[in-house]
Amino acid sequence: MNLRTLFLAAPLAVVLACGGSTSNGTGSAALDAAVPSYASLSLDQTAADTAAPTALLVAPNAALVAEPGSAQVQGFGGCHPHLFMREREVVERVNRHIYKVLKNIEKLIARTPLTETDSSKTWTKVEGGAEISFTIKLVSPNVYSWTFAAGPAGTTNVVMTGVIDRNGATGKHQGKGSMAIDFAVLNAAFPNERVAQGTLEVQFDVSATARKITVVAEGIAWEMDPRHFDSSVVPAALSAPRSGAYVFFREPGKGGSLKIQDQMVFACGMDRMIENATLVPADARMVSRWYKAADGTVHGRSDGSIKGGNLVAPVNQIVGVTCHNASAEQHMPTEGYWLMKAEDAAGATLVGFSAGSMMDTAATPCDPIFGAVPTLVDSSKDFTGWPTSYSDNTPFPFPGM
């Protein structure tokens, strides 16, 4: 399905609008409620994820320097961060690249529109030699299209297109829809964004009771965060074009999940058993799920598998698991159990490490509700419930879902 033309069907509902019809969502207030919002379209795994991402102070050709507390695992020679830290790196990276477009739209629509009717608004401005414009239009009852364009003054091209269906929405920026981003066009207008190529297809369903975001990345030269990597890793290798697919789902008061298929760069294999001097990306998959327990705490578990890249026989895959808990929803969790091991094709452990309460002695071990926990000596306990697709808009199930 082409997400650029996705129009999701839903029962017709009444949406409050000022200056227009309440039956089809016309008028200034209805249009304003339907514009894209980063706070609504980000992967809000923690409360901080909906805030504007911090700018990365990294020169384009400088070596990446890991900050203190970046959770490099000493048992792996400083090259394999914790599994949960890799998961957080994906969330922060995807959010940062969505924000690169939406921050421009949010600044633009804070201004007075250039043109406005009951069924459309257009904003434009020229700043620093770059021209940007955003248009929202009513295309059918309570369904709106988005177009964001940018480029040198007088020569703009389309950076993002999207659509939102607000039938049944009860608040601003809620609805179902999609948006497509072309980073090559964005880079032509804003070279300082340091994302030279690639596309993002984002499908969303945001309401007062749940948030589902599906993201498909194709050939993106990602801007990387130095806090997640060894200081020996250079941006030129990490920012090579890569692809991935992610489905995030959260129900406030219940729990959530995240499934990840990504091309990740690891500076080495297990305990430098396998060197990766050329930083060849590996195929990584992860699933994370969490739920709110009766006492209000949040229990979670993340499982990961790494194949390909710099892994060569006898290593078939690297298996990882992290069990974590938090004092409340959207709080950064602490780890109660951690394991990473290299297995051969028969499932035998070649080298591995595990520990309980590595990050916080108050953390609890794995919640049995998530099933068997991988161990260093028994591959039969390895996680096997991998999704068949990571881009199908279907959340990974969590307890109580």
TORDRENKOL-551956 format. One record per residue: x, y, z of N, C-alpha, C in turn. Coordinates in pm, whole numbers, padded with zeros to 5 digits, always signed. Each point is the difference from the previous one (the first is absolute). Layout:
<rs>
XYZXYZXYZ...
</rs>
This chain:
<rs>
+00084-00120+00000-00084+00120+00000+00087+00124+00000-00036+00097-00086+00074+00125-00004-00053+00091+00110+00083+00025+00101-00045+00080+00115-00027+00144-00037+00057+00043-00114-00024+00140-00041-00146+00023-00035-00070-00107-00037-00140+00016-00041-00094-00075+00091+00047-00027+00121-00081-00077+00094-00114+00085+00055-00121-00047-00019-00118+00062+00061-00073-00109+00076-00001+00010+00130-00056-00105+00083-00148+00026+00026-00082-00098-00025-00145+00016+00017-00038-00008+00146-00097+00079+00042-00051-00002+00137-00140+00057-00002-00084-00033+00099-00136+00055+00006+00002+00152+00009-00094+00062-00064-00010+00145+00003-00035+00046+00141+00075+00101+00050-00026+00054+00135-00006+00151-00007-00059+00060+00104-00008+00145+00009+00125+00053+00066+00067+00098-00064+00121+00061+00053-00025+00149+00018+00029+00053+00117-00022+00140+00029+00085+00087-00091-00058+00101-00061+00074+00092-00086-00059+00139+00017+00088+00101-00010-00044+00139+00008+00008+00063-00138-00102+00069-00041+00003+00067-00127-00027-00092-00116-00052-00121+00024-00028-00092-00109-00100-00104+00045-00022-00101-00084-00099-00103+00030+00053-00100+00101-00085-00043+00094+00040-00103+00095-00021-00139-00057-00056-00012-00121-00024-00132-00058+00114-00047-00088+00085+00091-00045+00109-00043-00086+00135+00056+00040+00010+00066+00117+00130+00044+00049+00058+00120-00071-00083+00089-00052+00052+00120-00063+00019+00110+00103+00070+00105-00039+00021+00113+00088+00139+00002+00060+00040+00116+00049+00136+00022+00048+00037-00093+00114-00089-00014+00100+00031-00083+00116+00014-00146-00038-00084-00048-00091+00009-00140-00044+00130-00025-00075+00041+00095-00082+00127-00015-00073+00118+00002+00097-00004+00089+00098+00109+00008+00098+00011-00129+00081-00112-00062+00029+00001-00124+00079+00053-00117-00080+00006+00013-00133+00041-00111-00086+00143+00012-00050+00072+00106+00038+00139+00013-00046+00087-00101+00075+00115-00042-00058+00086-00097+00068+00067+00059+00122+00024-00084+00099+00063+00041+00124+00103-00104+00041+00122+00045+00028+00105-00093+00043-00039-00070+00129-00061+00071+00094-00039-00060+00127-00097-00115-00019-00078+00002-00109-00096-00106-00026+00057-00112-00087+00102+00030-00080+00051-00097-00097+00134-00060+00039+00050+00028+00120+00125-00059+00045-00026-00133+00069+00103-00083+00007-00006-00126+00073+00023+00031+00147-00105+00011+00078+00010+00051+00137+00024-00113+00101+00113-00067-00015+00036-00108+00093+00023+00054+00142+00060+00120+00009+00013+00070+00127-00065+00137-00014-00026+00065+00112-00067+00131-00002+00082+00103-00075+00133-00015+00001+00086+00098-00065-00003-00010-00152-00053-00110-00054+00006-00021-00144-00087+00095-00080-00101+00061+00062-00086+00092-00073+00053+00142+00000+00108+00025+00075+00063+00132+00000+00095+00011-00119+00030+00124-00039+00091+00022-00112+00135-00066+00027+00051-00083-00093+00129-00065+00021+00112+00102+00014+00099-00033+00083+00116+00086+00019+00087-00004-00125+00050+00115-00042+00088+00005-00116+00127-00077+00028+00050-00070-00101+00123-00077+00014+00118+00087-00040+00087+00027+00096+00114+00088-00027+00117-00082-00049-00011-00049-00123+00103-00084-00060+00035+00057-00137+00126+00032-00021+00043+00047-00131-00013-00112-00100-00033+00029-00127-00026-00104-00098+00112-00103-00015+00127+00040+00018+00110-00092-00021+00080-00028+00126-00059+00028+00116+00071-00022+00125-00027-00139+00054+00092-00050+00082-00020-00130+00063-00111+00011+00105-00077-00105+00011-00105-00002+00101+00061-00028+00136-00044+00071+00100+00050-00020+00135-00115-00037+00091+00010-00115+00063-00107-00045+00089+00006+00075+00131-00115+00050+00044-00007+00073+00125-00002-00097+00118+00040+00046+00119-00012-00086+00118-00145-00045+00019-00016-00125+00041-00134-00051+00021-00065-00054-00124+00075-00018-00111-00059-00049-00123-00012-00152-00001+00031-00064+00112-00026-00143+00021+00076-00090-00094+00128+00028-00024+00083-00094-00071+00026-00119+00091-00011-00120-00050+00013-00120+00081+00145-00045+00002+00064+00005+00116+00141-00029+00008+00032-00143-00039-00091-00093+00023+00024-00138-00037+00016-00020-00149-00037+00101-00079+00011-00010-00144+00101+00101-00053+00098+00035+00078+00106+00086-00049-00046+00138-00040-00113+00045+00055-00048+00134-00031-00066+00015-00134-00046-00111-00060-00056+00014-00134-00144-00049-00010-00053-00063+00101-00139-00046-00003-00080+00066+00110-00074+00105-00028-00086+00059+00102-00109-00098+00044-00061+00029+00111-00111-00080+00047-00109-00008-00109-00073-00109-00002-00108-00015-00096-00102+00111+00014-00037+00035+00124-00099+00105+00019+00054+00134-00050+00131+00024+00013+00057+00124-00052-00008+00004-00152+00016-00115-00065-00017-00006-00146-00146+00031-00037-00091-00053+00078-00142+00028-00023-00029+00149+00015+00056+00061+00104-00019+00143+00021+00064+00081-00113+00113-00048-00050+00065+00070-00111-00091+00005-00122-00072-00111-00027-00092-00003-00113-00115+00098+00021-00060-00001+00119-00111+00091+00029+00042+00144-00016+00114+00035+00058+00047+00138-00007+00037+00039-00142+00059-00093-00075+00041+00029-00138-00122+00022-00089-00099-00088+00008-00120+00015-00082-00073+00129+00035-00016+00027+00129-00066+00124+00042+00074+00122-00051+00134-00002+00009+00079+00116-00042-00022+00032-00148-00014-00105-00082-00015+00024-00143-00143+00041-00037-00100-00046+00074-00135+00052-00019-00003+00148+00037+00069+00035+00107+00002+00138+00049+00067+00094-00100+00096-00048-00077+00069+00085-00096-00098+00068-00097-00109-00068-00030-00103+00057-00087-00105+00075+00081-00050-00064+00105-00113+00059+00073+00037+00128+00074+00126+00015+00040+00037+00125+00068-00016+00119-00094+00029-00019-00129-00018+00109-00096-00147+00032-00021-00082-00103-00003-00144+00022-00016-00057+00071+00122+00040-00044+00119-00054+00061+00122+00039+00147+00013+00123+00033-00038+00041+00141+00003-00077+00081-00104-00024-00062-00115-00067+00071-00109-00147+00029+00033-00071-00097+00056-00142+00020+00024-00028+00086+00123+00106+00037+00072-00017+00098+00109-00018+00141-00057+00027+00015-00129-00014+00130-00067-00141+00014-00058-00030+00117-00051-00127+00023-00069+00005-00067-00136-00105-00075-00039+00003-00066-00131+00005+00102-00115+00063-00042-00109+00003+00084-00120-00138+00004-00064-00065-00117-00008-00136-00009-00053-00083-00090+00091-00130+00027+00007-00087-00079+00087-00142+00001-00053-00060-00119-00007-00142-00015-00029-00059-00094+00106-00129-00029-00011-00061-00093+00094+00057-00142-00015+00060-00030-00113+00045-00137-00026+00151-00013-00023+00077+00108+00013+00145-00012-00020+00072+00119+00062+00127-00024+00034+00090+00105+00046+00139-00025-00059+00068+00110-00032+00138-00010-00048+00086+00101+00072+00114-00046+00052+00098+00087+00064+00130-00004-00081+00067+00113-00013+00129+00004-00068+00092+00100+00071+00131-00020-00017+00097+00099+00044+00132-00027-00069+00080+00105-00011+00135-00011-00053+00095+00043+00110+00098-00085+00028+00094+00028+00109+00136-00058-00035+00104+00085+00005+00134-00049-00029+00015-00054-00140-00075+00054-00094+00010-00044-00139-00084-00122-00032-00064-00060+00102-00085-00116-00022-00147+00039+00012-00081-00055-00088-00144+00023+00003-00070-00128+00044-00096+00011+00092-00077-00115+00042-00148+00034-00004-00081-00103-00021-00146+00020-00001-00068-00125+00051-00115+00020+00062-00080-00112+00047-00146+00029-00032-00068-00101-00056-00142+00014-00035-00078-00117+00059-00111+00032+00063-00094-00101+00045-00132+00023-00071-00060-00109-00050-00125+00012-00073-00100-00106+00047-00127+00038+00005-00108-00096+00023-00027-00072-00132+00014-00135+00000-00017-00074-00125-00126-00086-00001-00056-00027+00117-00127-00068+00015-00043+00022+00144-00122-00035+00039-00042+00032+00136+00099-00044+00108+00056+00099+00070+00094-00020+00111+00132-00067-00041+00031+00001-00128+00127-00055-00050+00078+00114-00066+00127+00014+00036+00081+00113-00043+00131-00048-00060+00049+00072-00099+00130-00030-00059+00103+00101+00047+00127-00042+00005+00113+00085+00038+00101+00004-00114+00056+00118-00024+00111+00013-00095+00100+00100+00057+00125-00045+00019+00107+00087+00046+00107+00004-00107+00036+00121-00044+00100+00018-00106+00110+00093+00048+00120-00019-00053+00114+00084+00040+00104+00002-00111+00083+00102+00003+00109+00012-00097+00048+00142-00010+00097+00024-00086+00044+00138-00024-00118+00085-00043+00000+00124+00039-00112+00090-00029-00042-00009-00147-00126-00028-00022-00055-00008-00135+00010-00136-00065+00065-00098+00064+00018-00133-00060-00027-00111+00101-00112+00007+00068-00030-00100+00103-00042-00133-00062+00028-00108+00072-00044-00134-00036-00067-00064+00121-00081-00101-00025-00078-00063+00107+00090-00086+00088+00003+00032+00129+00076-00076+00100-00088-00106+00064-00124+00037+00033-00090-00091+00071-00142+00013-00051-00065-00113-00020-00144-00002-00026-00064-00088+00105-00127+00027+00030-00066-00081+00101-00150+00016-00005-00066-00080+00081-00146+00007+00010-00038-00042+00141-00105+00062+00054-00052-00037+00131-00151-00008-00006-00054-00108+00052-00145-00021+00009-00039+00021+00145-00075+00107+00027-00036+00035+00139-00141-00043+00036-00060-00087-00077-00131-00053+00039+00015-00073+00132-00079+00039+00100+00005-00062+00132+00101+00061+00094+00080+00095-00045+00101+00062+00087-00068+00083+00109+00061+00000+00119-00057+00076+00112+00092+00113+00045+00116+00016-00065+00093+00106+00037+00084+00042-00119+00073+00108+00016+00086+00049-00106+00107-00102-00038+00033-00004-00128+00110-00082-00055-00026-00150+00011-00120-00039+00040-00033-00141+00001-00053-00042-00137+00015-00128-00031-00052-00052-00125+00085-00112-00054-00043-00051-00116+00072-00107-00070+00052+00057-00131+00116-00048-00043+00050+00049-00127+00142-00040-00026+00067+00078-00081+00136-00032-00042+00072+00126-00044+00132-00008-00003+00080+00105-00063+00125-00064-00059+00051+00061-00107+00119-00048-00070+00100+00115-00008+00125-00028+00039+00105+00102+00007+00114-00038-00094+00047+00096-00079+00114-00019-00089+00116+00085+00052+00103-00066+00057+00108+00075+00063+00096+00062-00100+00006-00050-00122+00084+00063-00101-00051+00141-00031-00132+00017-00006-00058+00132-00024+00020+00089+00121-00017-00055+00120+00023+00079+00122+00144+00046+00007+00094-00088-00033+00141+00034+00007+00037+00110-00100-00066+00001-00115+00026+00105-00099-00037+00137+00054-00102+00004+00085-00043+00127+00059+00073+00032+00129+00034-00104+00077+00063+00018+00132+00120-00094+00013+00113+00030-00061+00117-00090+00006+00049-00025+00142-00025+00092+00091+00047-00019+00138-00073-00111+00074-00108-00050-00058-00070-00112+00063+00079-00130-00011+00097-00009-00089+00093-00112-00011-00069-00135-00025-00106+00000-00077-00063-00124-00045-00016+00012-00151+00095-00055-00073+00012+00031-00142-00099-00076-00087-00053-00112+00048-00084-00081-00088-00088-00094+00080-00094-00064-00072-00087-00099+00060-00143+00051+00021-00088-00093+00032-00141+00035+00020-00054-00065+00127-00099+00063+00058-00076-00056+00111-00148-00005-00040-00062-00115+00020-00144-00014-00014-00056-00025+00140-00086+00088+00045-00055-00006+00135-00150-00021-00007-00047-00105+00067-00144-00024+00011-00036+00013+00147-00110+00068+00030-00032+00029+00139-00149-00017+00029-00028-00030+00126-00138-00006+00052+00009+00049+00143-00036+00126+00023+00017+00064+00129-00137+00043+00053-00030-00044+00123-00126+00036+00064+00026+00029+00146-00104+00028+00075+00015+00026+00143+00035-00126+00077-00023-00117-00058+00019-00126+00072+00117-00084-00052+00060+00036-00112+00109-00081-00054+00079+00080-00104+00123-00044-00021+00085+00059-00103+00074-00111-00072-00019-00006-00132+00070-00098-00083+00073+00073-00113+00130-00023-00009+00082+00065-00102+00079-00109-00073-00016-00009-00129+00080-00092-00083+00090+00083-00090+00130-00034+00000+00098+00076-00078+00080-00096-00087+00010+00032-00129+00084-00076-00093+00105+00095-00056+00127-00031+00025+00112+00083-00047+00068-00069-00117+00027+00075-00105+00066-00055-00118+00124+00083-00032+00117-00062+00010+00125+00061-00046+00031+00134+00062-00022+00014+00132+00025+00128+00066+00143+00008+00048+00065+00111-00029+00132+00029+00056-00024+00068+00134-00025-00081+00103-00045+00049+00130+00102+00096+00064-00052+00101+00067+00083+00080+00090+00006-00077+00133+00121-00038+00042+00015-00087+00116+00032+00079+00126-00042-00054+00113+00023+00061+00131+00127-00059+00060+00100+00082+00028+00128-00053+00051-00007-00063+00137-00105+00026+00074-00010-00055+00135-00017-00151+00001-00036-00059-00116-00028-00142-00003+00112-00084-00059+00115+00062-00030+00102-00074-00071+00139+00021+00058+00086-00096-00029+00140+00003+00041+00069+00118-00070+00098+00061+00067+00069+00116-00057+00083-00036-00123+00024-00130-00024+00079-00039-00118-00084-00005-00127-00133+00012+00014-00089-00008-00115-00015+00139-00061+00016+00010-00132-00005+00129-00065-00132+00018-00074-00049+00123-00012-00128+00026-00064-00009-00050-00143+00110+00003-00076-00003-00040-00141-00052-00142-00016+00040-00089+00092-00046-00139-00009-00142-00015+00053-00027+00064+00113-00132-00015+00061-00111+00065-00081+00032+00102-00077-00103+00071-00074-00018-00050-00142+00058-00116-00033-00025-00060-00130-00149-00035-00010-00060+00010-00119-00144-00023-00014-00041-00138+00051-00105-00002+00084-00052-00124+00056-00152+00007+00005-00062-00117+00015-00145-00007+00001-00048-00067+00129-00129+00009+00026-00055-00062+00119-00151+00012+00003-00063-00072+00093-00146+00006+00017-00032-00015+00147-00100+00075+00047-00028+00009+00143-00151+00018+00021-00054-00072+00100-00139+00019+00039-00004+00026+00150-00049+00117+00039-00010+00041+00140-00148+00008+00037-00033-00051+00121-00138+00005+00046-00001+00022+00151-00088+00089+00046-00012+00023+00143-00145+00031+00036-00048-00067+00104-00131+00029+00058+00023+00053+00141-00023+00129+00024+00018+00055+00134-00079-00078+00104+00065-00030+00112-00065-00074+00106+00006-00150-00016+00049-00049-00115+00008-00143-00025+00143-00046-00030+00057+00052-00106+00134-00041-00038+00029+00034-00144+00099-00069-00060+00035+00030-00137+00103-00096-00054+00039+00023-00126+00099-00085-00064+00070+00075-00112+00113-00054-00040+00077+00054-00111+00069-00116-00069-00019-00009-00131+00075-00099-00075+00088+00073-00101+00122-00052-00015+00105+00070-00075+00068-00096-00097+00014+00042-00123+00087-00068-00097+00094+00108-00053+00130-00018+00023+00093+00110-00027+00134-00054-00049+00073+00085-00069+00138-00029-00037+00088+00078+00096+00061-00070+00096+00078+00064+00104+00149-00026-00019+00080+00099+00037+00145-00012-00010+00057-00031+00138+00069-00113+00009+00068-00039+00124+00149+00005-00024+00073+00063+00093+00143+00018-00019+00076-00131+00006-00059-00103+00057+00064-00131+00003-00105-00105+00027+00044-00126+00007-00089-00109+00033+00004-00023+00150-00011-00122+00044-00003-00031+00142+00139+00010+00061+00018+00093+00095+00126+00017+00072+00117+00012-00096-00024+00071-00111+00099+00017-00108+00044-00134-00059-00086-00100+00012+00024-00129-00063+00004+00018-00152-00082+00094-00047-00005+00033-00142+00018+00149-00015+00103+00043-00068+00022+00143-00020-00088+00050-00114-00031+00128+00002-00084+00062-00102+00061+00135-00038+00123-00005-00049+00075+00122-00029-00069+00086-00104-00071-00063-00095-00067+00076-00106-00143+00036+00037-00044-00038+00121-00132+00035+00051-00112-00042-00094+00002-00128-00038-00106-00055-00084-00128-00011+00082-00113+00050-00050-00124-00009+00078-00051-00143+00010-00059-00034+00114-00060-00131+00022-00151+00014-00002-00067-00112-00027-00146-00002+00001-00046-00028+00143-00069+00095+00058-00045-00013+00139-00152+00004+00005-00056-00080+00091-00143+00004+00027-00019-00001+00150-00100+00073+00044-00029+00010+00142-00150+00006+00021-00043-00051+00114-00137+00024+00045+00006+00039+00147-00074+00102+00035-00007+00044+00138-00146+00013+00037-00034-00041+00121-00137+00015+00046+00002+00028+00149-00101+00070+00045-00009+00038+00141-00147+00014+00039-00027-00013+00130-00138+00014+00047+00000+00063+00139-00110+00063+00033-00015+00062+00131-00058-00103+00097+00074-00028+00107-00043-00098+00100-00102+00062+00096-00059-00084+00083-00105+00047+00092+00052+00103+00100+00130-00005+00032+00056+00097+00096+00044+00129-00067-00026+00015-00129+00034+00122-00072+00137-00001-00065+00084-00097+00034+00132-00009-00064-00015-00058-00140+00102+00017-00080-00002-00049-00137+00107-00107-00016-00039-00117-00048+00092-00111-00022+00019-00018-00151+00124-00022-00043+00024-00014-00142+00113-00095-00032+00008-00035-00127+00107-00087-00049+00027+00031-00146+00128-00001-00037+00042+00021-00138+00085-00118-00044-00030-00054-00119+00077-00110-00058+00058+00045-00133+00122-00045-00028+00064+00039-00125+00079-00113-00062+00015+00007-00132+00081-00096-00075+00076+00075-00108+00128-00030-00012+00086+00066-00098+00061-00104-00092-00011+00021-00130+00059-00091-00098+00067+00081-00110+00087-00068-00077+00063+00065-00114+00107+00098+00040+00025+00099-00083+00103+00099+00029+00136-00063+00013+00066+00025+00113+00134-00052+00022+00001-00138+00064-00118-00062+00016-00006-00132+00061+00034-00107-00103+00098-00081+00029+00041-00108-00090+00007-00130+00080-00005-00113-00071+00004-00130+00065+00123-00009+00092-00017-00061+00117-00116-00080+00043-00115+00079+00060+00011+00134+00008-00109+00077+00060-00117+00008-00098-00118-00041+00045-00120+00008-00081-00084+00122+00035-00009+00031+00130-00077+00116+00043+00044+00041+00139-00032+00124+00036+00016+00049+00135-00139+00019+00059-00023-00057+00117-00128+00005+00068+00013+00092+00121-00098+00086+00019+00001+00090+00114-00135+00008+00066-00003+00025+00130-00125+00023+00071+00027+00096+00115-00096+00087+00026+00006+00091+00114-00138+00003+00065-00005-00029+00130-00124+00014+00076+00009+00129+00080-00105+00079+00001+00007+00132+00061-00131+00035+00069+00008+00091+00093-00120+00047+00068+00013+00148+00031-00114+00066+00015-00003+00144+00028-00102+00028+00109+00018+00111+00068-00089+00035+00110-00137+00045-00048-00008+00045-00127-00127+00047-00055+00010+00000-00152-00113+00023-00065-00003+00003-00146+00087+00113-00054+00065-00027-00112+00084+00095-00073+00118+00050+00082+00039-00075+00104+00123+00029+00073+00111-00088-00056+00124+00050+00000+00111-00080-00046+00018-00120+00092+00001-00123-00055+00006-00118+00086+00142-00032+00046+00008-00086+00101+00127-00057+00044+00002-00148-00038+00119-00056-00012+00013-00136-00049+00016-00099+00115-00077-00109-00005+00010-00102+00102+00072-00125-00047+00011-00018-00132+00073-00113-00056+00048+00039-00139+00119-00046-00032+00060+00035-00130+00081-00119-00048-00012-00031-00129+00077-00110-00060+00032+00032-00144+00119-00038-00043+00036+00004-00142+00096-00116-00026-00026-00073-00108+00083-00116-00031+00010-00020-00151+00111-00060-00042+00019-00039-00140-00026-00149-00011-00084-00039-00096-00033-00140-00019+00046-00049-00137+00032-00130-00008+00027-00058-00130-00132-00046-00063+00006-00064-00117-00121-00037-00072-00084-00100+00076+00062-00078+00091-00074-00098+00079-00058+00058+00127+00030+00127+00030-00052+00064+00120+00093-00005+00119+00118-00059-00018+00095-00007+00110+00063+00136+00023+00020+00035+00129+00060+00129+00034+00151-00005-00021+00051+00092-00080+00144+00010-00024+00066+00090+00103-00065+00110+00031+00045+00091+00104-00120+00081+00043-00008+00036+00126-00116+00076+00045+00018+00056+00140-00088+00090+00034+00004+00066+00131-00143+00023+00046-00023-00009+00130-00131+00033+00054+00020+00054+00140-00099+00075+00047+00009+00058+00133-00138+00042+00045-00020+00002+00130-00121+00054+00058+00028+00134+00062-00095+00091-00011+00010+00132+00063+00129+00072-00036+00035+00000-00131+00124+00065-00042-00004+00150+00022-00118+00059-00021-00007+00145+00002-00051+00053+00134-00076-00082+00075-00060+00049+00123-00033-00121+00087+00055-00005+00120-00022-00115+00088-00145-00010+00046-00079+00106-00019-00140-00003+00040-00089-00060-00110+00057-00024-00118-00080-00052-00110-00041-00144+00027-00115-00039-00055-00050-00136+00019+00040-00086-00119+00006-00133+00018+00036-00088-00112-00114-00011-00099+00014-00092-00095-00099-00012-00107-00136-00043+00052-00103+00066-00046-00137-00034+00033-00036-00128-00077-00046-00106+00067-00030-00125-00069-00113+00010-00101-00077+00107+00005-00109+00015-00096+00050+00009-00144+00128+00038-00018+00056+00012-00134+00056-00131-00053-00006-00107+00079+00042-00130-00049+00142-00036+00039+00050-00107-00061+00133-00052+00031+00106+00107-00025+00102+00001+00087+00107+00098-00009+00124-00066-00059+00059+00055-00106+00122-00057-00056+00111-00013+00104+00076-00107-00011+00115-00023+00088+00123-00026-00085+00115-00003+00065+00125-00025-00071+00018-00145-00040-00074-00091+00064+00028-00142-00022-00114-00076-00067-00115+00066-00026-00115-00073-00051-00069+00081-00110+00028-00033-00125-00058+00076-00111-00149-00026-00016-00053-00104+00065-00144-00028-00010-00083+00110+00065+00063+00080+00085-00070+00110+00066+00013+00132-00078+00068-00003-00113+00013+00121-00082-00138+00045-00048-00016+00130-00013-00126+00056-00049-00023-00043-00144-00121-00045-00031-00032-00047-00136-00123+00068-00060-00065+00088+00074-00125+00060-00047+00019+00120-00091+00094-00008-00094+00030+00114-00086-00115+00031-00095-00031+00126-00023-00106+00037-00094+00035-00041-00142-00101-00022-00081+00023-00030-00141+00022+00127-00081-00044+00114+00054+00019+00129-00066+00024+00108+00105+00082+00098-00035+00027+00112+00089-00055+00131-00059-00076-00011-00108-00055+00119-00065-00148-00016-00031-00067-00096+00067-00138-00033-00032-00102+00078+00081+00044+00097+00080-00091+00082+00079-00070-00082+00109+00057-00119+00032-00057-00086+00102+00091+00001+00123-00048+00046+00116+00086+00005+00119+00036-00139+00050+00116-00010+00063+00038-00124+00068-00082-00007+00130-00059-00115+00031-00087-00007+00118+00076+00013+00132-00065+00062+00097+00055+00011+00133-00102-00050+00102+00040-00039+00120-00096-00052+00098-00111+00101+00029-00123-00047-00010-00115+00087+00026-00050+00074-00122+00064-00019-00115-00041+00071-00122-00135-00050-00048
</rs>
